[in-house]
Amino acid sequence: MTGKRQVLVEAAPSQMRADQPTVGRWIGMIGWCLVLLGVIIVSFNLYVRASVLTEEWGWFLAMIGVILALVHAAIETDGMIRRYTAVAGIVGIVGGVIWGAAFASQSKPWGVGLIPFFPGMFFVALFARKEEDEFWRSLAQYVLGGIGVIGALIGVVLVGIAKPWSENLGYVLLLLSATALPMYFGLSKSNDKITYYAALGLVAFGAGLLVVTLVRAIIPDLMYEWRDPVPKYAMPTALVGVTMLLLGLVAWLVLPKQIRNMSPGSIEQIKSLGRIGVMSGTMLTLIGVVRLFATDMLRNAGWFTTKPPQFLIPNGVVFFAVSLGLIGLGLMQSSENRLIVMIRREFTSFFVSPIAYLVLVGYTCMGAVSYYFFLGNVIRMAEMNRPLEEPFLEQFFISFMPVLAVIVAVPLLTMRLLSEEKRTGTLEVLLTAPLSEWHVVLSKFVAGWLFFILLWIPWFMFLVALRLETGKPFDFYPLVGFMIALAASGSGFVAMGLFFSSLTKNQIIAAVLTLLVLIMMVFFYFLSVTLQSQTGFFSQLREVFRVSSFIDMWLETWAGKLWLRDIVFQLSATIFWLFLSVKVLEARRWT
C-alpha cells in the first residue's frame, strides 16, 4: 500500500520577532484613561456643580494617570507610539504656557500652567531617549535645552528685579531650568560639539553670575561701613601686603635663577610659593590701601549715605545656588579631570539601578504625606482665624516623616557604593587605573551626596506650590539655615554609609549597619531630651548626645540658631568616615 507523504522543507533559522511591551501598553492605556477621568471630574466640579467625586479626587486620579503614562513612555519600543507620546509632551508644554498666561491675564493663579508643563518635558525627554531618527531626536533635545537656557536667563533677571510680581515667576523659571538642562545634557552624545560648547557657556554664565552676586552682596555693605573713620588695621595690612608681594616676586622670579644645585621639583615648589605670595600680597595691599583712602573718598563723593537694602536673603542665596549649580553642571559635561569624570560616572550609575528610582519615588511620596498633614494644619488654623507664627514651615520639615525618610533612604543609597564594586570585581579595575583611593572614595561620596540633595528637591517644590497658591512670602532665614544644616548632616550620612559599604561585599549588611547608626542618632536625641533637666555629669553627657544627633541641629535652625560647632562637627564626621574608607581600600590593595 502506497501513500503520498507531504515533504516539509526546513526553513531555519526561525523567524525572530521582538517581544511587544503588552503590559506597558496596558499601563499606558489605564494611565491615559485616569488622566481623562481626572480632567472630567475637575472640570465638572469647577464649571458645573460640586459632585460626590470632589476636585481633589480628580487631581489625584490625573496625577496617578500621568505617572502610569510616563512609565509606559519609558518602556515603549514602537517608534510610532513613542512619537504620539512626544506629541502629548509638546501639547503639555504649549498648553501649560497658554493656560498659565490665560489665568495670569484674569489675575488668577498662573501656576496651574505648570501642571501640564512639567510632565510635558518628561514625555519629550523619554521620547528622545529611544528615538533613532537623528532629526527628531535632536529637535526634542534642543527643545529641552532651549527651555533650560531661557528659563535660566529670564529667571535670573526676574529674581534680580526683586518685585513681588517678578520673584514668583523668576523662581519658577529657575526651577524649570534646573529640570530641563540636566535632561538636555543627559540626552547628548559624548562627542557632540554643540553640547560641549553649551557646557562651557554654562560655566562662563555661572561664573559671571557668581562674581556679580558676590559683588552685590559684599560691596554695598562694605562701602557703607567704610564711611566710618579709618581703623587701625589699615596701615599694617598694607605694609604686610607689600612685604608679601616683594618676597613672592623674589621667590618666583629671582631665586630660581640664583639657585643651581637644587632639583627641578624643589625649584618648582619655590616658584609655586612665590606665586601664592604674590597673589596674597596683592590682595592685602589693595585692601589696606583702599581702606586708607576710602573714608575721605566716599564722604566727599556722597556715596552710600544710607544702609543698602537686604540682598543676601533670599535672592542672594538663590543666585549662589543657581551659579554653583550651573558651574557644576557645565564642568560635569565639559571637564576631563579624573575626579570630575569619576563623579559623572558614579552619579549616572544611580539611574541605572531601579533602587534609585524607588527611593526617589518613595521619598517624594513621604514628602507628599508630610505636606498633606502640614497643609491640613494650615487650613485648620485659617478656619479658626488663628494667625500662623513664623517659622510655620518647621511643621513640614521637622516631624516623624522627614526623619523616617532619612533613616530609610540613606542606607538604600549608600549600600551599593563600594559593596557592588567588590562583588562584581570592578574595584580591582578601578584601582589599577591611574586613580588613587581618594579619587574613588571622593567620587562616590560626592555622587551619593548630590543624589541625597536631589531627594529633597520635590520637598522644596511643595513650598513653591504653597508660595504660588497663597501669594504671600514666608520667612526665608530659618529655611536657609535648615538647608545648610541639611547639606552638612547629609554629607555625614553619606560618608558613614560609604564606609560601611567598603567593609563588605554584601549590600544588605552595609545597609543594616548604616541603619543601626542612624537609629542610634535618633535615640541620642531622645536621650538628650530626657537629660535636659539634669546637672553635673549628666548635663555634659546630654551635650554629647545633642551634638551626636542631627535632629537637634535641625530644630535649632528653625529657632534662628545655626551653630558653627554643629556644622564643624558634621563636617569633621564626614572627613573621619572618608578617611576610614580610604584606609580600608588601601588595606585591600596590600592584602
C-alpha positions, 0 to 999 in steps of 0.5 A: 500500500502506497501513500503520498507523504507531504515533504516539509522543507526546513526553513531555519533559522526561525523567524525572530520577532521582538517581544511587544511591551503588552503590559506597558501598553496596558499601563499606558492605556489605564494611565491615559484613561485616569488622566481623562477621568481626572480632567472630567471630574475637575472640570465638572466640579469647577464649571458645573456643580460640586459632585460626590467625586470632589476636585481633589479626587480628580487631581489625584486620579490625573496625577496617578494617570500621568505617572502610569503614562510616563512609565509606559513612555519609558518602556515603549519600543514602537517608534510610532507610539513613542512619537504620539507620546512626544506629541502629548509632551509638546501639547503639555508644554504649549498648553501649560504656557497658554493656560498659565498666561490665560489665568495670569491675564484674569489675575488668577493663579498662573501656576496651574500652567505648570501642571501640564508643563512639567510632565510635558518635558518628561514625555519629550525627554523619554521620547528622545531617549529611544528615538533613532531618527537623528532629526527628531531626536535632536529637535526634542533635545534642543527643545529641552535645552532651549527651555533650560537656557531661557528659563535660566536667563529670564529667571535670573533677571526676574529674581534680580528685579526683586518685585513681588510680581517678578520673584514668583515667576523668576523662581519658577523659571529657575526651577524649570531650568534646573529640570530641563538642562540636566535632561538636555545634557543627559540626552547628548552624545559624548562627542557632540560639539554643540553640547560641549560648547553649551557646557562651557557657556554654562560655566562662563554664565555661572561664573559671571553670575557668581562674581556679580552676586558676590559683588552685590552682596559684599560691596554695598555693605562694605562701602557703607561701613567704610564711611566710618573713620579709618581703623587701625588695621589699615596701615599694617595690612598694607605694609604686610601686603607689600612685604608679601608681594616683594618676597613672592616676586623674589621667590618666583622670579629671582631665586630660581635663577640664583639657585643651581644645585637644587632639583627641578621639583624643589625649584618648582615648589619655590616658584609655586610659593612665590606665586601664592605670595604674590597673589596674597600680597596683592590682595592685602595691599589693595585692601589696606590701601583702599581702606586708607583712602576710602573714608575721605573718598566716599564722604566727599563723593556722597556715596552710600549715605544710607544702609543698602537694602537686604540682598543676601536673603533670599535672592542672594542665596538663590543666585549662589545656588543657581551659579554653583549649580550651573558651574557644576553642571557645565564642568560635569559635561565639559571637564576631563579631570579624573575626579570630575569624570569619576563623579559623572560616572558614579552619579549616572550609575544611580539611574541605572539601578531601579533602587534609585528610582524607588527611593526617589519615588518613595521619598517624594511620596513621604514628602507628599504625606508630610505636606498633606498633614502640614497643609491640613494644619494650615487650613485648620488654623485659617478656619479658626482665624488663628494667625500662623507664627513664623517659622510655620514651615518647621511643621513640614520639615521637622516631624516623624516623616522627614526623619523616617525618610532619612533613616530609610533612604540613606542606607538604600543609597549608600549600600551599593557604593563600594559593596557592588564594586567588590562583588562584581570585581570592578574595584580591582579595575578601578584601582589599577587605573591611574586613580588613587583611593581618594579619587574613588572614595571622593567620587562616590561620596560626592555622587551619593551626596548630590543624589541625597540633595536631589531627594529633597528637591520635590520637598522644596517644590511643595513650598513653591506650590504653597508660595504660588497658591497663597501669594504671600512670602514666608520667612526665608532665614530659618529655611536657609539655615535648615538647608545648610544644616541639611547639606552638612548632616547629609554629607555625614550620612553619606560618608558613614554609609560609604564606609560601611559599604567598603567593609563588605561585599554584601549590600544588605549588611552595609545597609543594616549597619548604616541603619543601626547608626542612624537609629542610634542618632535618633535615640541620642536625641531622645536621650538628650531630651530626657537629660535636659533637666539634669546637672553635673555629669549628666548635663555634659553627657546630654551635650554629647548626645545633642551634638551626636544627633542631627535632629537637634541641629535641625530644630535649632535652625528653625529657632534662628540658631545655626551653630558653627560647632554643629556644622564643624562637627558634621563636617569633621564626621564626614572627613573621619568616615572618608578617611576610614574608607580610604584606609580600608581600600588601601588595606585591600590593595596590600592584602 
